[in-house]
Amino acid sequence: MQSPEASLWVARFADLVPAGGRVLDAARGRARHARFFLQRGHPVTVVDRDTSGVADLGEDPNVEILEFDLEADNSWPFAGRAFDGVVVTNYLWRPILPDIVASVAPGGVLLYETFARGQEEFGHPHNPDFLLKPGELLDAVRGELRVAAYEDLIVEEPATKAVQRIAAVR
């Protein structure tokens, strides 16, 4: 299956992930980032409540697939595990944000990009529960990870949207 292109943000900072290190693609959507990192030689773990979009990867020994609803019981299935890369895009569930940050291994990187306040002017999501507050990603990593890059802005491509994104290293 041909994967859609990785987010430009994720692709830009992908080299921060240690070579050959395991990457977690959380709330993976179409698994474009899992596929992107597989092509770069990384073993990947994908987690989502619906894993039908990665059925074609089920036999790959470099792929771990976990069907799990991250919003159920506000639980995190990777407690005690660490990943060399943690990728989250277009997803926000605040109760697990500290767990996501804690899952970054020493020397590993968090690549996070999702909608921010202001998005309600451009389309979905409109609900403030799913829109980052100004500086919220910075607050999430403060004291835990070193920020390599951060943006909170309106982007025009591929569509106009308000986003916040961070690349941060442990």
C-alpha positions as a printed Julia matrix, in Angstrom:
170×3 Matrix{Float64}:
   0.0    0.0    0.0
   1.39   3.39  -0.99
   1.39   5.68   2.01
   0.44   9.34   1.9
   3.33  11.67   2.48
   4.47  12.37   5.99
   3.68  15.69   7.56
   6.28  18.25   6.5
   6.98  18.88  10.2
   7.59  15.2   10.93
   9.73  14.77   7.81
  11.75  17.89   8.68
  12.74  16.55  12.11
  12.8   12.81  11.39
  16.6   12.76  11.5
  16.42  13.58  15.23
  15.12  10.03  15.83
  18.13   7.81  16.59
  19.01   5.54  13.65
  17.14   2.25  13.83
  15.25   3.31  16.96
  11.67   2.18  17.6
   9.02   4.77  16.71
   5.55   4.99  18.22
   2.85   6.35  15.9
   0.04   7.19  18.32
  -3.54   7.68  17.13
  -2.08   6.73  13.8
  -4.93   7.62  11.43
  -3.81   6.32   8.03
  -0.43   5.26   9.46
   1.43   7.58   7.12
   4.12   8.22   9.74
   4.5    4.56  10.66
   5.03   3.8    6.96
   7.39   6.76   6.6
   9.6    5.56   9.47
   9.45   1.92   8.3
  10.84   3.08   4.95
  13.63   4.8    6.87
  14.58   1.53   8.61
  12.85   2.02  11.96
  10.76  -0.62  13.69
   7.38   0.92  14.5
   4.55   0.52  16.95
   1.14   1.77  15.89
  -1.78   2.28  18.23
  -5.34   3.31  17.49
  -8.85   2.2   18.27
  -9.24   1.04  14.65
  -6.25  -0.76  13.16
  -7.89  -1.88   9.92
  -5.81   0.68   8.02
  -2.6   -1.18   8.91
  -3.77  -4.74   8.3
  -1.32  -4.94   5.39
   1.55  -4.44   7.86
   0.46  -7.23  10.21
   3.03  -9.76   8.98
   5.97  -7.34   9.05
   8.31  -8.32  11.92
   9.26  -4.65  12.33
   5.68  -3.63  13.08
   3.81  -3.92  16.37
   0.1   -3.16  16.07
  -2.04  -2.42  19.1
  -5.78  -1.88  18.77
  -6.58   0.29  21.77
  -8.88   3.24  22.46
  -6.57   5.87  23.94
  -9.55   7.82  25.26
 -11.12   4.9   27.12
 -10.53   5.24  30.86
  -7.89   7.89  30.08
  -5.34   5.09  30.06
  -1.96   4.7   28.36
  -1.02   1.2   27.17
   2.73   1.88  27.12
   3.4    2.63  30.8
   6.99   1.69  31.52
   7.95   1.57  27.84
  10.07   4.14  26.03
  10.42   4.9   22.33
  13.19   6.58  20.35
  10.56   8.52  18.45
   7.01   9.37  19.43
   4.84  10.85  16.68
   1.4   12.37  17.2
  -0.4   14.39  14.53
  -3.9   15.81  14.31
  -4.84  14.35  17.69
  -5.26  15.7   21.21
  -6.47  13.9   24.31
  -5.13  15.9   27.23
  -5.37  13.18  29.91
  -2.61  11.15  28.18
  -0.35  14.07  27.2
   1.98  13.51  30.2
   2.16   9.8   29.3
   3.09  10.63  25.72
   5.94  12.84  26.93
   7.06  10.19  29.44
   7.28   7.62  26.62
  10.2    9.42  24.95
  13.4    7.43  25.62
  16.69   9.11  26.59
  18.05  10.58  23.37
  14.63  10.12  21.76
  12.37  12.73  20.2
   8.76  13.8   20.4
   7.28  15.04  17.12
   3.84  16.45  17.83
   1.63  18.52  15.53
  -2.06  19.23  16.0
  -4.76  21.85  15.87
  -4.6   25.0   18.0
  -7.01  27.66  19.15
  -8.05  29.68  16.13
  -8.8   26.53  14.11
 -12.51  27.09  14.69
 -12.29  29.9   12.09
 -11.11  27.47   9.39
 -13.01  24.23   9.99
 -13.01  21.17  12.19
 -12.31  20.66  14.96
 -14.29  23.48  16.58
 -14.46  22.07  20.1
 -11.89  23.77  22.35
 -11.33  20.41  24.08
  -9.49  19.36  20.91
  -7.59  22.6   20.29
  -4.3   23.39  21.99
  -4.14  26.53  24.1
  -1.31  28.98  23.35
   1.98  27.46  24.55
   0.35  24.21  25.66
   2.87  21.92  23.94
   5.7   23.93  25.47
   4.11  23.5   28.88
   3.7   19.75  28.28
   7.44  19.2   27.76
   8.78  21.84  30.18
  11.33  20.31  32.53
  11.21  16.98  30.65
  12.43  17.54  27.09
  14.69  20.04  25.3
  12.81  21.94  22.6
  14.53  21.74  19.22
  11.74  23.59  17.41
   8.28  24.93  18.18
   5.62  26.76  16.2
   2.16  28.11  16.99
   0.77  29.62  13.81
  -1.7   29.64  10.94
  -0.48  27.6    7.97
  -1.79  27.84   4.42
  -0.66  24.48   3.05
  -2.0   21.9    2.47
  -5.04  23.77   3.83
  -5.47  26.82   6.03
  -5.43  25.76   9.67
  -4.23  26.82  13.09
  -1.54  24.47  14.37
   0.89  24.03  17.18
   3.88  21.74  16.69
   6.96  20.75  18.57
  10.12  18.73  18.09
  11.61  18.0   21.51
  14.43  15.69  22.62
  15.02  13.9   25.93
